[in-house]
Amino acid sequence: MDTLSYKTVSPNAQNVNREWVVIDATDQVLGRLCAKVAKILRGKHKPTYSPFVECGDNVIIINADKVVLTGKKMTDRIYLRYTGYPGGQRSANPAILMQKSYNPHIKAGHHPLFIQVVKGMLPKNRLGRAIIKNLHVYNGAEHPHTAQNPKVIDINKMK
């Protein structure tokens, strides 16, 4: 057997097959759901995973308004952000971020609470900023991505 004939195949952006998946967030705990979503976005559930390539799937989360937070986290947890100006530190709790998701000025598919939580679970570099664009979150059961033929995933059966 010639061992020099074996090549390690490394995936690149051209040969990665990316799919669209739909996840229902009804009665799911926010942190546990977002951890599994981050894993799908990153591509860690695939055998062709590579840490430096965007090889994950596009994720559509529906019924985001029915997500659950345990304990008093809906009112007591604080998310901080900084505007970039002196004295520009802003704070919000998950209840405020859920209300912002109904704002008509926010682009459809960008839910502030889910974006904040999932972004914290992705790498803090160019790759993480590119991956977060593959997340689409909607408060209702309808989404405008039916042309992509997304497949429905039961998030409770994932590890």
Backbone bond lengths (Angstrom), bond angles and torsions (degrees), N, CA, C in turn:
res aa  C-N    CA-C-N  psi(-1)  N-CA   C-N-CA  omega(-1)  CA-C   N-CA-C  phi
1 M - - - 1.444 - - 1.522 108.16 -
2 D 1.296 115.51 129.83 1.460 121.73 -178.79 1.526 108.40 -91.64
3 T 1.312 117.05 107.06 1.459 120.15 -177.12 1.512 112.64 -78.29
4 L 1.325 117.56 -13.79 1.460 119.56 179.32 1.520 112.57 -78.46
5 S 1.332 117.15 -9.87 1.465 119.67 -178.52 1.524 111.78 -82.74
6 Y 1.327 118.48 -12.34 1.462 120.44 -179.01 1.519 110.05 -81.53
7 K 1.307 114.83 131.79 1.457 120.66 178.96 1.524 108.88 -117.34
8 T 1.303 116.86 140.23 1.449 121.31 173.27 1.517 108.20 -83.64
9 V 1.306 115.93 119.08 1.455 121.09 -177.29 1.520 108.01 -90.40
10 S 1.310 115.63 123.48 1.460 121.20 178.12 1.523 108.74 -109.11
11 P 1.326 118.30 126.92 1.466 119.34 -178.19 1.520 111.18 -70.87
12 N 1.323 115.10 148.40 1.455 120.48 172.56 1.524 108.55 -129.62
13 A 1.299 117.04 -179.55 1.459 120.97 -173.70 1.528 112.79 -64.69
14 Q 1.312 117.89 -24.73 1.459 120.09 -177.47 1.529 113.07 -79.11
15 N 1.322 118.22 -34.44 1.461 118.86 -174.83 1.532 113.36 -105.39
16 V 1.317 118.11 18.08 1.460 121.24 176.28 1.525 108.04 -93.94
17 N 1.337 116.70 127.11 1.463 119.07 175.92 1.522 108.33 -95.10
18 R 1.328 114.68 124.82 1.455 121.00 -176.26 1.510 109.05 -113.62
19 E 1.311 115.98 137.55 1.454 121.77 -177.46 1.522 110.28 -115.32
20 W 1.315 115.83 170.50 1.452 123.32 174.17 1.524 107.26 -112.48
21 V 1.330 116.35 130.68 1.457 120.66 179.91 1.528 109.34 -127.73
22 V 1.319 115.49 149.38 1.459 122.77 177.58 1.517 108.47 -113.87
23 I 1.326 115.85 133.09 1.463 121.97 178.88 1.516 108.21 -125.37
24 D 1.326 116.47 131.36 1.456 121.85 177.92 1.523 108.29 -93.40
25 A 1.345 116.45 124.37 1.462 121.22 -175.50 1.524 112.95 -95.47
26 T 1.311 118.36 12.58 1.453 120.96 -177.68 1.525 110.50 -64.20
27 D 1.334 116.09 124.32 1.472 124.52 178.11 1.521 113.28 58.15
28 Q 1.312 118.73 29.11 1.468 122.95 175.36 1.525 108.85 -99.03
29 V 1.319 116.94 146.04 1.456 121.91 175.80 1.532 107.60 -76.80
30 L 1.316 116.18 132.72 1.466 121.79 -170.53 1.524 113.12 -57.74
31 G 1.301 118.67 -51.35 1.456 121.50 -175.79 1.510 113.44 -65.80
32 R 1.320 116.76 -41.55 1.465 120.90 179.63 1.524 110.91 -67.91
33 L 1.325 116.21 -38.88 1.453 120.30 177.75 1.526 110.84 -65.19
34 C 1.325 116.66 -45.31 1.467 120.40 -177.33 1.528 112.01 -68.87
35 A 1.324 117.77 -29.30 1.461 119.96 176.50 1.527 110.53 -65.65
36 K 1.328 116.49 -40.32 1.463 119.97 178.54 1.524 110.81 -72.06
37 V 1.330 116.91 -35.39 1.467 120.80 177.76 1.524 110.21 -65.92
38 A 1.336 117.11 -40.79 1.466 120.48 178.60 1.522 110.80 -62.91
39 K 1.321 116.40 -36.13 1.463 120.46 177.73 1.524 111.04 -65.66
40 I 1.333 117.41 -39.73 1.465 121.62 178.70 1.528 110.08 -69.82
41 L 1.340 117.08 -42.84 1.465 120.85 179.37 1.520 111.33 -61.62
42 R 1.295 116.28 -37.59 1.461 121.95 -177.68 1.524 111.85 -76.13
43 G 1.349 116.90 -27.72 1.454 120.87 -179.83 1.508 113.41 94.52
44 K 1.319 117.71 14.84 1.462 120.44 -176.68 1.527 112.89 -72.51
45 H 1.316 117.60 -12.38 1.464 120.37 178.53 1.523 112.25 -85.04
46 K 1.322 117.41 -4.05 1.463 121.60 -177.93 1.527 110.33 -100.01
47 P 1.320 117.24 149.52 1.478 118.89 177.51 1.531 112.88 -71.78
48 T 1.329 118.00 -15.83 1.466 121.42 -179.39 1.520 111.42 -97.25
49 Y 1.324 118.31 25.62 1.465 121.57 -177.80 1.522 110.94 -64.77
50 S 1.304 114.85 138.02 1.450 122.09 173.42 1.526 106.95 -138.63
51 P 1.330 118.68 132.68 1.462 120.02 -172.30 1.524 114.61 -70.34
52 F 1.321 118.56 -15.85 1.456 120.11 -176.00 1.518 113.39 -108.90
53 V 1.348 117.77 8.25 1.454 122.38 -179.74 1.524 108.79 -122.32
54 E 1.311 116.08 142.28 1.456 121.13 176.32 1.525 108.03 -79.73
55 C 1.332 116.76 90.63 1.461 120.81 -173.27 1.522 112.30 -117.47
56 G 1.322 118.02 13.83 1.460 121.33 -179.36 1.511 112.63 -84.74
57 D 1.316 115.70 -179.39 1.454 122.63 -178.59 1.521 110.43 -98.40
58 N 1.331 115.60 163.47 1.461 121.83 171.64 1.517 107.32 -84.30
59 V 1.326 117.17 131.08 1.457 121.64 -174.79 1.524 109.59 -115.62
60 I 1.328 116.12 131.41 1.456 123.52 174.37 1.517 106.73 -114.04
61 I 1.319 117.04 121.30 1.467 121.58 177.34 1.522 107.40 -106.34
62 I 1.326 116.34 124.35 1.459 120.88 177.42 1.528 109.10 -110.65
63 N 1.322 116.03 162.21 1.472 123.78 -177.94 1.529 111.19 56.86
64 A 1.308 116.94 44.59 1.459 121.41 -178.58 1.518 111.72 -69.09
65 D 1.316 117.48 -22.18 1.460 119.75 179.82 1.525 112.14 -74.67
66 K 1.330 118.12 -10.09 1.465 121.79 -179.38 1.522 112.39 -101.49
67 V 1.324 117.51 15.43 1.456 121.32 179.20 1.530 108.83 -74.77
68 V 1.330 116.70 154.59 1.459 122.10 -174.17 1.520 109.58 -117.80
69 L 1.322 116.36 140.22 1.454 122.28 169.73 1.520 107.46 -116.34
70 T 1.329 117.67 133.37 1.454 121.15 -176.73 1.515 110.39 -80.21
71 G 1.305 115.78 154.70 1.462 121.45 178.13 1.518 111.81 65.76
72 K 1.339 115.80 -143.81 1.466 120.99 -179.88 1.528 111.39 -103.78
73 K 1.338 116.51 28.10 1.458 119.73 -176.29 1.524 112.79 -66.66
74 M 1.318 118.65 -25.68 1.466 120.74 -178.75 1.525 111.61 -62.09
75 T 1.312 117.07 -30.42 1.468 119.58 -179.26 1.521 113.32 -112.17
76 D 1.328 118.71 -24.84 1.463 120.88 -173.45 1.525 114.32 -95.13
77 R 1.329 118.91 -24.84 1.464 120.77 -179.51 1.519 109.09 -73.15
78 I 1.325 116.80 141.27 1.463 122.46 -178.73 1.527 108.69 -120.15
79 Y 1.325 116.28 128.99 1.460 123.10 172.65 1.524 107.75 -108.04
80 L 1.325 116.69 127.11 1.458 121.82 -178.44 1.518 110.04 -104.92
81 R 1.321 115.85 147.25 1.450 122.28 171.17 1.523 107.17 -144.89
82 Y 1.299 115.58 164.32 1.461 120.47 -175.82 1.516 108.78 -131.68
83 T 1.330 117.35 129.76 1.458 121.63 -175.74 1.515 112.53 -77.40
84 G 1.317 118.07 -22.78 1.457 121.29 -177.55 1.512 112.64 105.83
85 Y 1.317 117.05 -7.52 1.458 121.75 178.80 1.526 109.86 -105.04
86 P 1.340 117.99 157.15 1.471 119.93 177.28 1.531 110.64 -59.50
87 G 1.325 115.49 131.49 1.459 120.68 -178.20 1.514 112.44 74.39
88 G 1.317 118.05 20.27 1.454 121.81 -173.60 1.507 114.88 -97.33
89 Q 1.330 118.31 21.34 1.458 119.47 178.08 1.526 109.06 -77.42
90 R 1.323 116.16 125.69 1.459 122.40 -179.59 1.523 108.72 -117.17
91 S 1.311 115.30 144.93 1.459 119.61 178.52 1.521 109.07 -127.88
92 A 1.320 115.25 149.50 1.460 121.19 178.28 1.521 108.28 -152.31
93 N 1.309 115.71 150.76 1.455 119.87 175.13 1.528 108.67 -104.36
94 P 1.328 118.65 168.38 1.468 120.05 -177.34 1.524 114.26 -58.83
95 A 1.329 118.09 -29.91 1.467 119.53 178.58 1.528 110.79 -65.35
96 I 1.322 116.83 -39.97 1.473 120.42 178.38 1.523 110.25 -67.84
97 L 1.336 117.32 -41.60 1.458 120.29 179.96 1.531 111.47 -66.63
98 M 1.331 117.73 -32.43 1.466 120.46 175.52 1.523 110.25 -67.01
99 Q 1.340 117.30 -38.51 1.461 120.14 177.73 1.523 111.21 -67.24
100 K 1.342 116.91 -35.40 1.465 120.11 178.56 1.520 112.19 -64.85
101 S 1.327 117.34 -25.61 1.458 119.92 -178.62 1.527 111.90 -67.50
102 Y 1.327 117.38 -20.24 1.466 121.30 177.69 1.523 112.16 -88.93
103 N 1.330 117.98 -3.73 1.455 122.45 -179.28 1.533 109.49 -66.71
104 P 1.328 118.29 127.82 1.471 119.18 -178.27 1.529 113.42 -69.92
105 H 1.327 118.34 -14.28 1.458 120.94 179.92 1.529 112.84 -80.93
106 I 1.329 117.10 -16.59 1.462 120.74 178.58 1.518 108.29 -81.68
107 K 1.312 116.18 135.28 1.465 122.62 -178.32 1.523 109.98 -59.54
108 A 1.318 116.38 139.55 1.463 121.36 -179.52 1.526 110.12 -61.63
109 G 1.307 115.83 134.83 1.458 120.81 -179.95 1.513 113.73 94.87
110 H 1.326 117.85 -5.81 1.465 121.72 179.57 1.525 108.84 -109.55
111 H 1.302 115.77 96.98 1.462 122.50 179.03 1.524 107.29 -94.61
112 P 1.338 119.30 117.05 1.473 120.85 -173.26 1.522 114.14 -59.18
113 L 1.313 118.08 -37.08 1.464 120.37 -178.02 1.527 110.86 -69.12
114 F 1.314 118.10 -47.62 1.461 121.26 -179.00 1.523 110.96 -66.93
115 I 1.328 117.39 -38.69 1.462 120.63 178.76 1.536 109.51 -61.87
116 Q 1.326 116.83 -43.68 1.466 121.74 -179.18 1.523 111.02 -62.89
117 V 1.325 117.26 -44.48 1.465 121.02 -175.34 1.526 111.25 -72.64
118 V 1.338 117.35 -45.18 1.461 120.04 -177.50 1.520 110.62 -70.72
119 K 1.330 117.73 -35.37 1.462 120.55 -179.62 1.525 111.17 -62.26
120 G 1.325 117.19 -32.40 1.459 120.51 177.51 1.513 113.34 -69.88
121 M 1.336 117.37 -16.37 1.461 121.75 -179.13 1.528 112.75 -99.74
122 L 1.321 117.32 0.69 1.465 121.94 -179.96 1.519 109.52 -105.68
123 P 1.328 117.98 164.72 1.462 119.68 178.04 1.524 111.36 -63.77
124 K 1.315 116.16 146.79 1.464 121.72 -178.32 1.524 109.39 -93.96
125 N 1.320 116.83 67.95 1.458 122.12 179.74 1.527 108.49 -154.61
126 R 1.331 117.45 -168.24 1.463 121.69 -179.43 1.516 112.45 -59.45
127 L 1.329 115.59 -38.09 1.455 119.64 -179.20 1.524 111.00 -64.43
128 G 1.326 117.22 -42.43 1.461 120.77 178.00 1.519 112.46 -63.49
129 R 1.333 116.64 -38.42 1.463 120.30 178.32 1.521 111.45 -68.57
130 A 1.322 117.51 -30.82 1.466 120.67 176.80 1.524 111.37 -76.39
131 I 1.326 116.85 -36.05 1.466 121.01 -177.26 1.520 111.11 -69.44
132 I 1.326 118.35 -37.51 1.467 120.92 -176.15 1.522 111.39 -65.57
133 K 1.331 117.44 -19.66 1.473 120.37 177.76 1.521 111.89 -73.01
134 N 1.321 117.70 -12.66 1.470 121.67 179.32 1.528 112.41 -89.27
135 L 1.334 117.20 6.23 1.463 121.71 179.06 1.526 108.99 -102.97
136 H 1.324 116.25 127.77 1.463 122.69 179.77 1.524 107.18 -127.97
137 V 1.342 117.04 120.94 1.459 121.35 -173.59 1.527 108.64 -123.54
138 Y 1.335 116.35 130.71 1.461 122.26 -178.49 1.517 109.66 -128.86
139 N 1.346 116.02 141.71 1.458 121.06 -178.51 1.521 112.32 -72.99
140 G 1.297 118.70 -33.43 1.454 121.94 -178.30 1.514 112.22 -93.80
141 A 1.340 114.67 -170.21 1.465 120.55 -179.36 1.524 112.22 -89.39
142 E 1.340 118.19 -9.48 1.462 121.15 -178.86 1.520 110.15 -98.65
143 H 1.327 114.89 149.68 1.463 120.91 174.91 1.520 108.37 -144.61
144 P 1.339 117.84 153.08 1.467 120.48 -176.48 1.532 114.34 -88.40
145 H 1.325 118.80 17.23 1.464 121.36 -174.55 1.527 112.26 -106.26
146 T 1.323 117.87 31.39 1.462 119.98 -179.03 1.523 111.99 -69.99
147 A 1.327 118.41 -23.27 1.461 121.20 179.94 1.528 112.01 -67.85
148 Q 1.331 117.73 -22.25 1.464 121.15 179.66 1.527 112.56 -83.08
149 N 1.321 118.06 -2.01 1.462 124.12 -178.67 1.529 111.46 51.04
150 P 1.331 117.68 61.98 1.466 118.84 -179.43 1.522 110.64 -73.31
151 K 1.332 114.79 148.46 1.462 118.98 176.44 1.521 108.66 -100.82
152 V 1.323 114.56 145.36 1.468 121.09 -177.27 1.518 108.95 -85.30
153 I 1.349 115.41 131.45 1.458 121.44 -179.99 1.526 108.28 -115.68
154 D 1.322 116.33 135.47 1.466 120.82 172.00 1.529 106.69 -86.87
155 I 1.308 116.23 109.81 1.461 121.58 -173.65 1.525 111.27 -70.09
156 N 1.334 118.15 -21.19 1.460 120.91 -179.27 1.524 112.10 -72.67
157 K 1.326 118.05 -19.66 1.464 120.42 -179.83 1.509 112.60 -91.49
158 M 1.333 117.91 -4.40 1.466 120.59 176.72 1.499 110.36 -82.72
159 K 1.322 115.81 151.63 1.463 120.35 175.98 1.485 110.50 -89.73
